[in-house]
Amino acid sequence: MSAVPAPDSSPDAGAIWHYGDPFGEQRAAEHDAVVIDRSHRAVITLTGPDRQSWLHSISSQHVTALPDGASTENLSLDGQGRVEDHWVQTELDGVTYLDTERERGEPLLAYLRKMVFWADVTLEAADLAVLSLLGPRLADPAVLDVLGLDGLPAESFAVSVDGGFLRRVPSPAGQIELDLVVPRGDVASWLTRLEAAGVRRAGVWAYEAHRVAAQRPRLGVDTDDRTIPHEAGWIGGPGQGAVHLDKGCYRGQETVARVHNLGKPPRMLVLVHLDGSGERPATGDPLLAAGRVVGRLGTVVDHVDLGPIALALVKRGIPADTALTTGGEHEVAAEIDPESLPPTDAVGAGRLAVERLRRGAS
């Protein structure tokens, strides 16, 4: 196999982009089984009796009593409710594991340590790697044998495996997605063992195509410094819930509650189809309608079935049939996938209460 590194401009720079057959790898992820080395993600461990209650008090998710083996997503917000950090959180055998984007590992660890005060919790950067596995054949006996399991865990749950743990990521019916979190020194051994069990190696291109098609945003790529959780689908989306709406006070909660109850976020995350006849636009390029900026491109990737696609944050209420073009270096025609639009008839509980009061007064 000829390993091709990710472009230097990519947030995955240094990882394997593909092994010479990017579309074949994507097809295998849909119908067979692949393993993708995402060991460039940062992993943090929390130990100590106060770790859950302490983290609960400073983050958006309800984790004060997260059961052993449970996995969820979580956010740190600023005072205006804008997303600063996003991580996947797993509770297993007395340890809380957080994994996040490579460039956010050190800043997140520094922020968390600053917030400890008197809590009995210890935070450390962990020398652990994330390997992601995709495909319906991950439940085959040969793969389970390599993992040392009789069966796969339920979605959003993790189990211990040799030297690490395996968690199952929520995914559409008929598909399986797993994260194998193991010591970095064991990555080569795990890749060899999985390959011997029939799991094909794939690059992060395959993972990104899968993620974008599933409309799952990535911090700092599909979000900017103004993004609030509602815009990114981190409230209520399938497998994307990173905010608990019934928990106590945390930084940024006022914005979360106000938008949920009384209003709608100013932007929405959508899937965009791009004209593939020319050069590809870049992450961060503006989206234009009749020459006016109406959005921002996130991840841009070529998908084996959907062609060139991207995630984009666009102004709420833009019709799917709006003619769009990208700005930046390359002007490319774009079209919103209508199935990716959020519901238009959702009304917050607070807004409903106000409307009832007004009807009663009249």
C-alpha positions as CSV (number, residue, x, y, z in Angstrom):
1,M,0.0,0.0,0.0
2,S,1.2,3.5,-0.8
3,A,0.4,5.8,2.1
4,V,-0.3,9.3,1.0
5,P,-0.1,12.0,3.8
6,A,-2.8,14.5,4.4
7,P,-2.1,17.9,2.8
8,D,-0.1,20.3,5.0
9,S,-3.1,22.7,5.0
10,S,-5.4,20.1,6.5
11,P,-6.3,19.9,10.2
12,D,-5.2,16.2,9.8
13,A,-1.7,17.1,8.5
14,G,0.7,14.3,9.4
15,A,-2.0,11.6,9.3
16,I,-2.5,9.2,6.3
17,W,-4.9,10.8,3.8
18,H,-5.4,7.6,1.8
19,Y,-3.6,4.5,0.7
20,G,-3.8,5.0,-3.1
21,D,-7.5,4.2,-3.5
22,P,-9.5,6.8,-1.6
23,F,-12.9,5.9,-3.2
24,G,-12.3,2.2,-2.8
25,E,-11.6,2.9,0.9
26,Q,-14.9,4.8,1.2
27,R,-16.8,2.0,-0.5
28,A,-15.2,-0.5,1.9
29,A,-16.3,1.6,4.9
30,E,-19.9,1.4,3.6
31,H,-20.0,-2.4,2.8
32,D,-17.1,-4.1,4.6
33,A,-14.8,-2.9,7.4
34,V,-12.0,-0.3,7.6
35,V,-9.7,1.0,10.3
36,I,-8.5,4.7,10.2
37,D,-5.6,5.9,12.3
38,R,-6.7,9.1,14.0
39,S,-4.0,9.1,16.6
40,H,-3.4,12.8,16.1
41,R,-6.3,13.4,18.4
42,A,-5.5,14.6,21.9
43,V,-6.6,12.5,24.9
44,I,-6.9,13.7,28.5
45,T,-7.6,11.6,31.6
46,L,-9.4,12.7,34.8
47,T,-9.1,10.7,38.0
48,G,-10.2,11.4,41.5
49,P,-13.5,11.1,43.4
50,D,-14.7,14.6,42.4
51,R,-14.0,14.3,38.7
52,Q,-17.6,13.8,37.5
53,S,-19.3,16.4,39.7
54,W,-16.6,19.0,39.0
55,L,-16.7,18.5,35.2
56,H,-20.5,18.6,35.4
57,S,-20.3,22.1,37.0
58,I,-18.2,23.7,34.2
59,S,-19.5,21.9,31.0
60,S,-22.7,21.7,29.0
61,Q,-23.5,18.0,29.5
62,H,-25.1,16.2,32.4
63,V,-22.2,14.0,33.6
64,T,-22.4,14.1,37.4
65,A,-23.5,10.5,37.5
66,L,-22.4,9.1,34.1
67,P,-22.5,5.3,34.5
68,D,-19.5,3.2,34.0
69,G,-18.9,2.5,30.3
70,A,-21.1,5.4,29.1
71,S,-19.9,7.8,26.4
72,T,-21.2,11.2,25.4
73,E,-20.2,14.5,23.8
74,N,-19.6,17.6,25.8
75,L,-18.8,21.3,25.4
76,S,-17.1,24.2,27.1
77,L,-18.8,27.5,26.3
78,D,-17.7,31.1,26.9
79,G,-19.9,33.6,28.7
80,Q,-21.9,34.4,25.6
81,G,-22.7,30.7,24.9
82,R,-20.2,30.4,22.1
83,V,-18.4,27.0,21.7
84,E,-14.8,27.0,22.9
85,D,-14.2,23.3,23.1
86,H,-15.9,20.0,22.1
87,W,-14.8,16.6,23.2
88,V,-16.0,13.0,23.4
89,Q,-16.2,11.8,27.0
90,T,-16.0,8.2,28.2
91,E,-16.3,6.9,31.8
92,L,-14.6,3.6,32.4
93,D,-13.1,1.8,35.4
94,G,-12.8,5.0,37.6
95,V,-11.3,7.1,34.8
96,T,-12.9,9.8,32.7
97,Y,-11.4,10.1,29.2
98,L,-11.7,13.2,27.0
99,D,-10.6,13.2,23.4
100,T,-10.6,16.3,21.3
101,E,-8.9,18.0,18.3
102,R,-5.1,17.9,18.3
103,E,-4.7,21.7,18.5
104,R,-7.2,22.0,21.4
105,G,-5.6,19.4,23.6
106,E,-3.2,21.6,25.4
107,P,-5.6,24.7,25.7
108,L,-8.4,22.4,27.0
109,L,-6.1,20.8,29.6
110,A,-4.8,24.2,30.7
111,Y,-8.3,25.6,31.1
112,L,-9.5,22.5,33.0
113,R,-6.6,22.7,35.4
114,K,-7.2,26.4,36.0
115,M,-10.8,25.5,37.0
116,V,-9.9,22.8,39.6
117,F,-9.7,25.0,42.7
118,W,-10.5,22.6,45.7
119,A,-11.9,19.7,43.8
120,D,-10.2,16.3,44.3
121,V,-9.4,15.6,40.6
122,T,-6.2,15.0,38.7
123,L,-5.9,15.8,35.0
124,E,-3.2,14.4,32.7
125,A,-2.4,14.4,29.0
126,A,-2.6,10.7,28.1
127,D,-0.3,8.9,25.6
128,L,-3.3,7.3,24.0
129,A,-4.3,7.0,20.3
130,V,-7.7,6.9,18.7
131,L,-8.3,4.3,15.9
132,S,-11.7,4.6,14.2
133,L,-13.4,1.6,12.6
134,L,-16.2,1.8,10.1
135,G,-18.3,-0.8,8.3
136,P,-21.1,-3.4,8.8
137,R,-18.6,-6.3,9.0
138,L,-17.1,-5.1,12.3
139,A,-19.4,-7.5,14.0
140,D,-17.9,-10.5,12.2
141,P,-16.4,-13.3,14.5
142,A,-12.9,-12.7,13.2
143,V,-12.9,-9.0,14.2
144,L,-14.6,-9.8,17.6
145,D,-11.9,-12.4,18.2
146,V,-9.1,-9.8,17.7
147,L,-10.9,-7.4,20.0
148,G,-11.3,-10.1,22.6
149,L,-15.1,-9.7,22.7
150,D,-18.1,-11.9,22.4
151,G,-20.1,-9.0,20.9
152,L,-20.0,-5.2,20.3
153,P,-21.1,-2.8,23.0
154,A,-24.3,-0.8,22.7
155,E,-24.2,2.6,21.1
156,S,-22.7,5.3,23.3
157,F,-21.1,2.7,25.5
158,A,-17.5,1.4,25.9
159,V,-15.9,-1.8,27.1
160,S,-12.3,-2.5,28.1
161,V,-10.0,-4.3,25.6
162,D,-6.4,-5.2,25.7
163,G,-4.6,-2.1,26.9
164,G,-7.4,0.3,26.2
165,F,-11.1,0.5,25.4
166,L,-13.6,0.2,22.6
167,R,-16.6,2.5,22.3
168,R,-19.5,2.4,19.9
169,V,-20.5,5.6,18.2
170,P,-24.2,6.2,17.3
171,S,-24.7,5.5,13.6
172,P,-27.5,4.9,11.1
173,A,-29.2,1.5,10.9
174,G,-27.0,-1.1,9.1
175,Q,-23.8,0.8,9.8
176,I,-21.3,0.3,12.6
177,E,-18.8,2.9,13.9
178,L,-16.3,2.2,16.7
179,D,-13.4,4.1,18.3
180,L,-10.5,2.0,19.6
181,V,-8.5,4.0,22.2
182,V,-5.2,2.3,22.9
183,P,-1.6,3.2,24.0
184,R,0.3,4.9,21.1
185,G,3.0,2.3,21.3
186,D,0.5,-0.4,20.5
187,V,-1.0,1.2,17.4
188,A,1.1,-0.7,14.8
189,S,0.3,-4.0,16.5
190,W,-3.4,-3.3,16.5
191,L,-3.4,-2.2,12.9
192,T,-1.6,-5.5,11.9
193,R,-4.0,-7.6,13.9
194,L,-7.1,-5.9,12.6
195,E,-5.8,-6.2,9.0
196,A,-5.2,-9.9,9.5
197,A,-8.9,-10.2,10.6
198,G,-10.0,-8.6,7.3
199,V,-10.3,-5.0,8.3
200,R,-8.8,-2.8,5.5
201,R,-6.7,0.2,6.3
202,A,-8.1,3.5,5.2
203,G,-7.0,7.1,5.4
204,V,-8.7,10.0,7.1
205,W,-10.2,11.0,3.8
206,A,-12.6,8.1,4.2
207,Y,-13.5,9.1,7.7
208,E,-14.1,12.8,6.7
209,A,-16.3,11.8,3.8
210,H,-18.3,9.6,6.2
211,R,-18.5,12.4,8.8
212,V,-19.6,15.1,6.4
213,A,-22.3,12.9,4.8
214,A,-23.6,12.2,8.3
215,Q,-23.6,16.0,9.0
216,R,-21.4,15.8,12.1
217,P,-19.5,19.0,12.6
218,R,-15.9,19.3,13.6
219,L,-14.7,21.9,16.1
220,G,-12.6,24.7,14.5
221,V,-13.3,23.4,10.9
222,D,-17.1,23.5,10.6
223,T,-17.4,26.0,13.5
224,D,-16.0,29.5,14.0
225,D,-15.5,31.8,17.0
226,R,-19.2,32.8,16.9
227,T,-20.8,29.3,16.8
228,I,-23.3,28.5,19.4
229,P,-24.4,24.8,20.1
230,H,-27.8,25.2,18.4
231,E,-26.2,26.2,15.1
232,A,-23.9,23.1,14.9
233,G,-26.7,20.6,15.8
234,W,-25.1,19.8,19.1
235,I,-28.5,20.0,20.8
236,G,-30.9,17.2,20.0
237,G,-29.3,15.9,16.8
238,P,-29.0,12.1,16.5
239,G,-25.7,11.1,18.2
240,Q,-24.8,14.8,18.5
241,G,-26.3,15.8,21.8
242,A,-23.6,17.6,23.7
243,V,-25.9,19.9,25.7
244,H,-28.3,18.8,28.5
245,L,-31.2,21.3,28.7
246,D,-32.3,20.4,32.2
247,K,-29.0,20.7,34.2
248,G,-27.8,23.4,36.6
249,C,-25.8,26.5,36.0
250,Y,-22.7,26.5,33.8
251,R,-21.0,29.2,31.8
252,G,-23.0,30.2,28.7
253,Q,-26.2,28.5,29.9
254,E,-28.2,31.7,29.6
255,T,-27.6,31.9,25.9
256,V,-28.4,28.2,25.5
257,A,-31.7,28.5,27.4
258,R,-32.7,31.8,25.7
259,V,-32.3,30.5,22.2
260,H,-33.9,27.1,23.0
261,N,-36.9,28.7,24.7
262,L,-37.6,32.0,22.9
263,G,-35.8,32.2,19.6
264,K,-33.9,30.4,16.8
265,P,-30.2,30.5,16.2
266,P,-29.0,32.9,13.5
267,R,-27.3,30.2,11.5
268,M,-27.8,26.5,10.6
269,L,-25.5,23.7,9.7
270,V,-26.3,22.2,6.3
271,L,-24.8,19.8,3.7
272,V,-23.8,21.5,0.5
273,H,-23.3,19.9,-2.9
274,L,-20.5,21.5,-5.0
275,D,-19.9,21.7,-8.7
276,G,-17.0,19.3,-9.3
277,S,-16.0,20.4,-12.7
278,G,-13.2,22.7,-11.4
279,E,-11.0,23.4,-8.4
280,R,-12.3,22.8,-4.9
281,P,-13.1,25.7,-2.6
282,A,-11.5,25.8,0.8
283,T,-12.6,25.7,4.4
284,G,-13.5,29.2,5.6
285,D,-14.5,30.4,2.1
286,P,-17.7,32.5,2.1
287,L,-20.9,31.3,0.6
288,L,-22.6,34.0,-1.6
289,A,-26.2,34.5,-2.8
290,A,-26.5,37.2,-5.4
291,G,-23.1,38.5,-4.4
292,R,-24.0,38.8,-0.6
293,V,-22.3,36.7,2.0
294,V,-24.9,34.2,3.5
295,G,-22.6,31.6,5.0
296,R,-19.3,30.0,5.6
297,L,-17.9,26.7,4.2
298,G,-16.5,24.1,6.6
299,T,-15.1,20.7,5.7
300,V,-14.8,20.2,1.9
301,V,-14.4,16.6,0.7
302,D,-15.0,14.3,-2.3
303,H,-17.5,11.6,-1.5
304,V,-17.6,8.3,-3.5
305,D,-21.4,8.6,-4.0
306,L,-22.3,12.2,-3.4
307,G,-19.4,13.8,-5.2
308,P,-17.9,17.1,-3.9
309,I,-19.7,18.0,-0.7
310,A,-19.2,20.3,2.2
311,L,-20.6,21.3,5.6
312,A,-21.6,25.0,5.8
313,L,-23.0,27.4,8.4
314,V,-25.6,29.5,6.6
315,K,-28.1,32.1,7.6
316,R,-31.2,30.5,9.0
317,G,-34.2,30.6,6.7
318,I,-32.4,30.4,3.4
319,P,-34.4,28.3,1.0
320,A,-32.7,25.1,-0.3
321,D,-33.1,26.2,-3.9
322,T,-31.2,29.4,-3.4
323,A,-28.4,29.8,-6.1
324,L,-25.1,29.9,-4.2
325,T,-21.5,30.3,-5.2
326,T,-18.4,30.2,-3.1
327,G,-16.1,33.1,-2.6
328,G,-12.3,32.9,-2.0
329,E,-9.8,31.8,-4.6
330,H,-12.2,29.5,-6.5
331,E,-15.7,30.5,-7.4
332,V,-17.8,27.3,-7.4
333,A,-21.5,26.8,-7.8
334,A,-23.1,25.3,-4.6
335,E,-26.5,23.9,-3.6
336,I,-28.0,23.1,-0.2
337,D,-29.1,19.5,0.3
338,P,-32.8,20.0,1.3
339,E,-32.8,16.9,3.5
340,S,-30.1,18.6,5.6
341,L,-32.2,21.6,6.6
342,P,-33.4,21.6,10.2
343,P,-37.1,21.6,10.9
344,T,-38.8,24.9,10.3
345,D,-41.8,24.3,12.5
346,A,-40.0,23.8,15.8
347,V,-41.1,26.4,18.4
348,G,-39.4,26.7,21.8
349,A,-41.4,26.0,25.0
350,G,-41.0,29.6,26.1
351,R,-42.2,31.0,22.8
352,L,-45.3,28.7,23.0
353,A,-46.0,30.0,26.5
354,V,-45.8,33.6,25.3
355,E,-48.1,32.9,22.4
356,R,-50.7,31.3,24.8
357,L,-50.6,34.3,27.0
358,R,-51.2,36.6,24.1
359,R,-54.1,34.5,22.8
360,G,-55.6,34.5,26.3
361,A,-55.2,38.3,26.6
362,S,-57.0,38.8,23.3
